[in-house]
Amino acid sequence: MRSMFWVLPVLLVLGGCGGGPEQQAVDVCTQAVNAKLSGKSFALDAAEMRKSLTTDNDKVVHVAANVAFDAGLSSEYKQAFDCRVRFETGKAPNVIYLQFDWTLDPNTKRAN
């Protein structure tokens, strides 16, 4: 609940930006994941990404969601990722942190 305390001020301050800060954070994280996983078969769920939004402080939005590899195939599996986007006045939002959680076995959800 504590993280929700910061969401409203961020949305109010950044609400005038094109697409709103939630969508901007999702878009910027999507671009970063696309660049990192270029050449791989995967899918992202923008609704899941928006639903997972929290804020670290009044300028950083945190997205924690899953990326589905081989989406729709019998070999489909998911891995978690964390993405943090910084919003600064007069600048485009940018990814300051992107991490994939490769430590979990996607089939058992246990550490390898």
N, C-alpha and C positions, 0 to 999 in steps of 0.2 A: 504494500500500500504506500510505503514511503516514496517509491519511485513515481507513483502517480501524482504526488504532490508537485513535481516539477513539470509534468507533461502539460498541464494547463498553461503555465506561464510561457513555456516554449511555444506552444501553439498560438497563443495570443501575440507574442512578439514577432513570430515568424509567419503568421497567417497571411500576410500580404505578399509573400513570395509566390511565384508561379507554381501552381500545383499543391501548395501547402507543404509544410515541413515533413509531414508523414510520408506523402508521396515522393517528395524529393529524396528523403532518406532511403526509401525503398528503391527508387530509380538509381541512385548513386551506388548503393550496395549491389544491386543487380549488375550494373556495369562492371564493378570490381570483380564479382564472382565470374562473370562471363569472360573477362580478361584472364583471370587466373586459371580457369578450367577450359580454355580454348582448345578445341579439338576433341573434347570428351562429350559423350551423350548424357545430358542432364536436364533437369527441369527445376524451376523455382516456383513457389506459390506466393504470389504477391499479397494475397489476403492473409496468409499465415505470417508473412513478414510484417505487415501493418499491425496485425493483432499482437505481435510480440514486442512492439516498440516500447522502450523505456528511455529515460534520460539519466545520464551520469551527472550532469549539471545543467546549467541553463543554456549551454551552447553545444552540448554533445548528445546526440541521439544514438541509442544502442539498439541494434536489431539482432535477435537471436532466433534462428529458424533452421530449417533443414533444406538440404539440396538432395534431390532424388536422382540417382544415377541409373541409366537404362530405364527411364520412366516408361511404364506401360508394358515392360517385358517381364518374363518370368524371372529374370536375373536382377530385377529392380532392388535397390537398397538405398537407404538414406543415411546421410551424415549430417551432423549439426555444424553450423557455422556461426561465428560472432562477427558482427560488422559494426564499427562505430563511425559516425559521421559528425564532423564539426561544422557548425554554422557560424559564420562571422559576417558582421554587417558589411555590406558592399562587396562581398566575395561569394562565389559559387560554393555550395556545400562540397566538402571533400572527405573521402575516406581516410581516417587516420589509423585504423586498425582493422585487419581482416584475418581471422583465424578459423581453420577447419579443425574439427575434433576428430582426428584420425586414431585416437587412442581406444575407441570403442569398437568392438566387433559388431558390425551392423546386423548380423544375424542373431546374436545373443544379447546384445546391449550390455555386455560385460567387458571390462578391461582385458586387453590381450595379455 
